[in-house]
Amino acid sequence: MRNANVLVIGGGVGGLTAAIALRRAGHTVTVIEKDPDWSVYGVGIIQQSNVIRAMAELELLDDYLAAGVPFDNIAIHTPDGTKVAEIPAPRLTENYPANVGIGRPALHKVLGDRTIASGADVRLGVTAQSLEDRGDAVHVVFSDGESGDFDLVVGADGVYSDTRQKIMPDAEKPEFTGQSVWRYNFTRPDDLNALHVYNGPTGIGLVPISEKLMYMYVTTPEPDNPHYPREGCAEAMRKKLAKAPPQIQELAQEITDDHGVVYRPLEQMMLYGDWHRGRVVLLGDAVHATTPHLGQGAGMAIEDSLVLADEITKHDTPQEAFKAYRDRRFDRCKYIVEKSLAICHGQLGKGPPVDNAAATHEMFGIVSQPI
């Protein structure tokens, strides 16, 4: 398909990389995002070698690396804090690092700026009220009263995708895993030049995200999926670290700002059937929401975007393009979702413990393969 008129629903990582990739392929792109402020929460994200390769393909690599901090190794610690392994990650882009830690606001700015510069039309505070596939186009009525016809619609609107609900009301639904993640930013020590992972029932990681900042993530059992009010969140997170290794307990004393704590229940979902209906297709968390144990949620969405744009350009019909896209993506995304969940279940005692060093090495072998 050439010069398609495409609507992208969702202005997050997947939606923005899809817009950039589709504009590079010569398509007309409109992005709608329901958040009128187009905001993201202010902690960090791990991006591994396959994401760096994808950013190079999108011609975003220099801006992207300038906004984050590179690192090549993953240090694995036992629950008592002893470092037992340091795994070098593969470099998939010559002369560039294996991994990048980056603040989510910084990543969002890089992608948002490039989306606008590419010529995509970005409309904030807008949702798709209805999607009517008329065979030769999708007629969309928007929440602001406007409407339009599009050759293709891409639903990149997250784990609770309204697009998925509209086109596949009987599809799989997100499921709470019994575990949640806490995140908090700290001043980065000069010698923290790797991702440090601490194994145990409470999983902990330290990730550099800029020259001055790192963030801590903490995965905790939360079997009843409790609500934590904003007031008291810092104290609640500190308590979760009461039995952590001494170096983590010391760091935890710096968790004092309730508004700096980002808490999120962990949910997972895998769409095992088709990823499209007619001229509407899904990507990212809308089809394969994963827990963060392998650090590949955003990476899978970014890869989806590249493959989808490639297949749309290669094929004459949406149905051919969307089938080819799913065929290329399904096994890798399924692996990430299911392996991440296995690590989660191992931490919770719902399944056998998973060796993080071995799982990380195996994951690198999978994502190193071409997309």
C-alpha positions as MATLAB code, in Angstrom:
seq = 'MRNANVLVIGGGVGGLTAAIALRRAGHTVTVIEKDPDWSVYGVGIIQQSNVIRAMAELELLDDYLAAGVPFDNIAIHTPDGTKVAEIPAPRLTENYPANVGIGRPALHKVLGDRTIASGADVRLGVTAQSLEDRGDAVHVVFSDGESGDFDLVVGADGVYSDTRQKIMPDAEKPEFTGQSVWRYNFTRPDDLNALHVYNGPTGIGLVPISEKLMYMYVTTPEPDNPHYPREGCAEAMRKKLAKAPPQIQELAQEITDDHGVVYRPLEQMMLYGDWHRGRVVLLGDAVHATTPHLGQGAGMAIEDSLVLADEITKHDTPQEAFKAYRDRRFDRCKYIVEKSLAICHGQLGKGPPVDNAAATHEMFGIVSQPI';
ca = [
       0.000    0.000    0.000;
       1.256    3.469   -0.884;
       0.273    6.884    0.479;
      -2.243    5.421    2.941;
      -4.162    7.730    5.242;
      -3.574    6.249    8.705;
      -5.086    7.055   12.101;
      -2.954    6.096   15.119;
      -4.884    5.896   18.386;
      -2.558    6.503   21.333;
       0.328    8.912   21.792;
       2.646    6.710   23.860;
       5.824    4.872   22.854;
       4.101    2.472   20.441;
       1.845    5.057   18.849;
       4.619    7.600   18.332;
       7.118    5.136   16.872;
       4.357    3.834   14.598;
       3.668    7.392   13.436;
       7.356    8.032   12.770;
       7.807    4.746   10.890;
       4.653    5.288    8.812;
       5.636    8.850    7.918;
       9.080    7.638    6.833;
       7.291    5.169    4.525;
       5.345    8.033    2.920;
       1.956    7.593    4.570;
      -0.276   10.372    5.900;
      -0.612   10.035    9.678;
      -2.955   11.462   12.293;
      -2.247   10.679   15.966;
      -4.916   11.134   18.616;
      -4.109   11.045   22.343;
      -6.752   11.227   25.058;
      -4.498   13.049   27.559;
      -4.742   16.780   26.760;
      -1.414   17.356   28.550;
       0.361   14.496   26.726;
       2.186   13.651   29.967;
       4.080   10.604   31.241;
       5.211    9.699   34.738;
       8.668   10.837   35.680;
      10.734    7.734   36.369;
      12.850    5.742   33.952;
      12.840    2.884   31.522;
      15.385    0.306   30.374;
      15.952    0.040   26.627;
      18.041   -2.850   25.383;
      20.088   -3.596   22.275;
      17.129   -4.421   20.059;
      15.606   -1.003   20.847;
      18.890    0.735   19.993;
      18.861   -1.115   16.674;
      15.277    0.006   16.086;
      16.123    3.615   16.931;
      18.930    3.485   14.387;
      16.463    2.267   11.766;
      14.145    5.160   12.645;
      17.111    7.579   12.361;
      16.502    8.644   15.960;
      19.605    7.196   17.568;
      21.687   10.299   18.237;
      18.793   12.267   19.784;
      17.775    9.212   21.761;
      21.237    8.507   23.170;
      21.730   12.164   24.054;
      18.601   11.998   26.221;
      19.684    8.921   28.206;
      22.765    7.135   29.498;
      24.428    4.081   27.920;
      25.528    0.926   29.733;
      26.712   -2.463   28.533;
      26.394   -4.839   31.499;
      23.750   -6.321   33.793;
      24.982   -7.110   37.313;
      23.098   -9.899   39.116;
      22.932   -9.974   42.944;
      21.632  -12.594   45.353;
      18.955  -11.605   47.920;
      21.690  -10.763   50.471;
      23.243   -8.260   48.053;
      26.216  -10.328   46.871;
      27.039   -9.776   43.213;
      27.279  -13.189   41.541;
      27.409  -12.356   37.841;
      27.905   -9.496   35.431;
      26.453  -10.236   32.014;
      27.590   -8.270   28.980;
      24.657   -7.475   26.722;
      25.105   -7.902   22.958;
      25.712   -4.821   20.839;
      23.511   -4.939   17.753;
      24.445   -1.508   16.366;
      28.101   -0.951   15.535;
      29.884    1.703   17.622;
      26.875    2.158   19.899;
      26.140    0.795   23.410;
      24.211   -2.351   24.261;
      21.656   -0.699   26.557;
      20.278    2.709   27.432;
      18.592    3.914   30.586;
      16.369    6.893   29.901;
      13.770    8.917   31.769;
      10.274    8.392   30.430;
       9.690   12.142   29.983;
      12.959   12.407   28.038;
      12.009    9.479   25.776;
       8.531   10.921   25.288;
      10.005   14.269   24.225;
      12.360   12.652   21.687;
       9.515   10.659   20.127;
       6.954   13.446   20.329;
       9.275   16.038   18.781;
      10.169   13.709   15.914;
       6.517   12.782   15.325;
       5.583   16.440   14.928;
       8.667   17.184   12.820;
       7.782   14.266   10.529;
       4.560   16.011    9.525;
       2.132   13.852   11.453;
      -0.990   15.644   12.718;
      -1.121   15.242   16.521;
      -4.457   15.945   18.216;
      -4.525   15.991   22.028;
      -7.484   15.462   24.331;
      -9.280   13.492   21.612;
     -10.595    9.921   21.530;
     -12.276    7.790   18.875;
     -15.931    7.546   19.818;
     -16.775    5.068   17.065;
     -15.003    3.045   14.373;
     -17.105    1.947   11.414;
     -15.249   -0.241    8.924;
     -17.018    0.339    5.613;
     -14.833   -2.047    3.629;
     -12.921    0.541    1.638;
     -12.231    2.832    4.633;
     -12.826    3.226    8.367;
     -15.184    6.053    9.291;
     -14.163    7.508   12.656;
     -16.203    9.845   14.821;
     -14.061   11.723   17.342;
     -14.914   12.987   20.809;
     -14.512   16.617   19.705;
     -17.337   16.226   17.185;
     -15.073   15.886   14.151;
     -15.111   12.816   11.897;
     -13.025   11.398    9.078;
     -12.344    8.437    6.818;
      -9.052    6.535    7.064;
      -7.527    3.744    5.004;
      -6.123    2.134    8.160;
      -6.481    2.544   11.926;
      -3.728    1.503   14.366;
      -4.761    0.927   17.983;
      -1.750    1.690   20.191;
      -3.789    2.605   23.234;
      -2.364    0.323   25.886;
      -3.303   -2.645   27.990;
      -6.885   -1.440   28.473;
      -7.200   -0.606   24.787;
     -10.550    0.902   23.910;
      -9.773    0.079   20.277;
      -9.411   -3.617   21.126;
     -12.679   -3.539   23.033;
     -14.461   -1.928   20.065;
     -13.231   -4.406   17.442;
     -12.756   -7.545   19.585;
     -15.112   -7.362   22.561;
     -14.598  -11.063   23.324;
     -10.783  -11.011   23.177;
      -8.522  -11.857   26.105;
      -8.551   -9.334   28.951;
      -5.657   -8.123   31.132;
      -5.083  -10.204   34.258;
      -3.513   -9.034   37.507;
      -0.464  -11.158   38.307;
      -0.474  -10.811   42.092;
       2.595   -8.569   41.953;
       3.124   -4.808   41.685;
       6.045   -2.517   40.905;
       7.236    0.565   42.804;
       9.600    3.092   41.206;
      11.562    6.047   42.560;
      14.355    8.327   41.300;
      17.650    8.877   43.125;
      20.916   10.702   42.587;
      23.123    8.411   40.541;
      26.487    7.435   42.095;
      29.503    7.974   39.839;
      30.281    4.233   39.807;
      26.797    3.008   38.839;
      27.469    2.111   35.196;
      25.303   -1.004   34.820;
      21.821   -2.269   35.534;
      21.981   -3.903   38.976;
      19.384   -6.617   39.598;
      18.734   -8.093   43.073;
      16.984  -11.461   43.084;
      14.474  -12.645   45.668;
      10.748  -12.621   46.491;
      11.077   -8.829   46.348;
      12.833   -8.064   43.086;
      14.934   -4.892   43.038;
      16.813   -3.078   40.304;
      18.937    0.065   40.011;
      18.983    1.652   36.561;
      21.033    4.676   35.396;
      18.861    7.089   33.370;
      20.971   10.249   33.056;
      24.330   11.641   34.109;
      22.800   12.633   37.464;
      19.873   10.264   37.997;
      19.063    6.587   38.436;
      15.813    4.934   39.386;
      14.982    1.998   41.583;
      12.268   -0.494   40.739;
      10.876   -2.856   43.346;
       8.502   -5.738   42.557;
       6.441   -6.870   45.542;
       3.765   -9.495   46.237;
       0.367   -7.787   46.403;
      -2.076  -10.724   46.304;
      -5.174   -8.657   47.103;
      -4.269   -5.861   44.645;
      -4.555   -3.163   47.342;
      -4.947    0.549   46.703;
      -2.186    2.721   48.155;
      -3.273    6.345   48.683;
      -0.827    8.996   47.507;
      -0.282   10.244   51.054;
       2.028    7.730   52.724;
       3.339    6.123   49.513;
       6.972    6.900   50.371;
       6.680    5.252   53.774;
       4.899    2.265   52.220;
       7.712    1.802   49.684;
      10.377    2.072   52.402;
       8.601   -0.647   54.405;
       8.643   -2.936   51.371;
      12.457   -2.706   51.495;
      12.832   -3.506   55.216;
      14.416   -6.915   54.453;
      16.377   -5.802   51.389;
      20.190   -6.023   51.215;
      21.956   -3.459   53.440;
      22.990   -1.233   50.526;
      19.361   -1.061   49.351;
      18.028   -0.397   52.868;
      20.442    2.522   53.149;
      19.270    3.934   49.833;
      15.633    3.452   50.842;
      15.992    6.089   53.538;
      16.018    8.645   50.719;
      12.478    7.674   49.664;
      10.651   10.606   51.248;
       8.497   12.229   48.540;
       5.039   10.680   48.213;
       4.592   12.280   44.805;
       7.892   10.834   43.586;
       6.687    7.250   44.101;
       5.198    5.552   41.046;
       3.168    2.470   41.978;
       1.556    0.152   39.446;
      -0.115   -3.257   39.726;
       1.403   -5.645   37.185;
      -0.956   -7.062   34.593;
      -0.346   -9.272   31.615;
      -2.248  -10.214   28.492;
      -1.495  -12.034   25.253;
      -3.825  -11.934   22.276;
      -3.465  -15.423   20.799;
      -5.854  -14.912   17.907;
      -5.793  -12.308   15.138;
      -4.378   -8.868   15.891;
      -6.738   -7.076   13.517;
     -10.306   -6.806   12.328;
     -10.740   -5.547    8.800;
      -8.797   -2.300    8.447;
      -8.105   -1.864   12.186;
      -4.947   -3.345   13.726;
      -3.439   -3.372   17.223;
       0.109   -3.117   18.521;
       2.107   -2.974   21.751;
       0.351   -3.494   25.082;
      -3.002   -3.663   23.298;
      -2.008   -7.159   22.121;
       0.889   -8.328   24.322;
       1.068   -6.574   27.687;
       4.020   -7.939   29.642;
       5.349   -7.573   33.150;
       8.679   -5.675   33.299;
      10.872   -8.579   34.407;
      12.778   -8.737   31.105;
      12.615   -4.995   30.433;
      11.067   -5.496   27.001;
       7.560   -4.010   27.110;
       8.414   -0.804   25.266;
      10.913   -2.666   23.097;
       8.246   -4.990   21.753;
       5.959   -2.033   20.942;
       8.764   -0.241   19.088;
       9.592   -3.351   17.078;
       5.877   -3.801   16.307;
       5.822   -0.306   14.828;
       8.716   -0.948   12.464;
       7.348   -4.279   11.284;
       3.822   -2.942   10.825;
       5.014    0.005    8.703;
       7.176   -2.360    6.674;
       4.369   -4.835    5.976;
       1.838   -2.111    5.130;
       4.219   -0.823    2.487;
       4.956   -4.314    1.117;
       1.369   -5.496    0.634;
      -1.578   -4.414   -1.496;
      -4.332   -4.950    1.077;
      -4.635   -4.273    4.812;
      -5.523   -7.898    5.511;
      -2.351   -9.198    3.833;
      -0.219   -6.614    5.624;
      -1.745   -7.233    9.034;
      -1.420  -11.020    8.770;
       2.234  -10.737    7.747;
       2.852   -8.315   10.621;
       1.376  -10.706   13.185;
       3.240  -13.676   11.710;
       6.558  -11.850   12.136;
       5.836  -10.649   15.660;
       3.826  -13.373   17.371;
       6.504  -15.823   18.567;
       8.846  -13.164   19.933;
       6.113  -11.264   21.756;
       4.617  -14.481   23.146;
       8.049  -15.480   24.459;
       8.532  -12.129   26.241;
       5.056  -12.198   27.823;
       5.253  -15.810   28.986;
       8.894  -15.766   30.142;
       8.368  -12.520   32.060;
       5.299  -14.020   33.723;
       7.314  -17.131   34.652;
       9.861  -14.922   36.445;
       7.002  -13.124   38.198;
       5.403  -16.397   39.280;
       8.761  -17.704   40.489;
       9.154  -14.658   42.735;
       5.634  -15.149   44.079;
       6.036  -18.885   44.715;
       3.407  -19.686   42.086;
       5.980  -21.529   39.999;
       9.610  -22.676   40.106;
      12.190  -19.921   40.723;
      13.789  -18.622   37.535;
      17.527  -17.951   37.333;
      17.620  -14.273   36.310;
      21.109  -14.482   34.835;
      20.142  -17.432   32.632;
      16.816  -15.845   31.682;
      18.527  -12.570   30.737;
      21.107  -14.385   28.612;
      18.382  -16.369   26.861;
      16.323  -13.224   26.254;
      19.281  -11.464   24.640;
      19.634  -14.380   22.240;
      15.976  -14.078   21.240;
      15.814  -10.303   20.758;
      19.154  -10.230   18.941;
      17.502  -12.005   16.023;
      16.262   -9.806   13.139;
      12.717   -8.553   13.437;
];
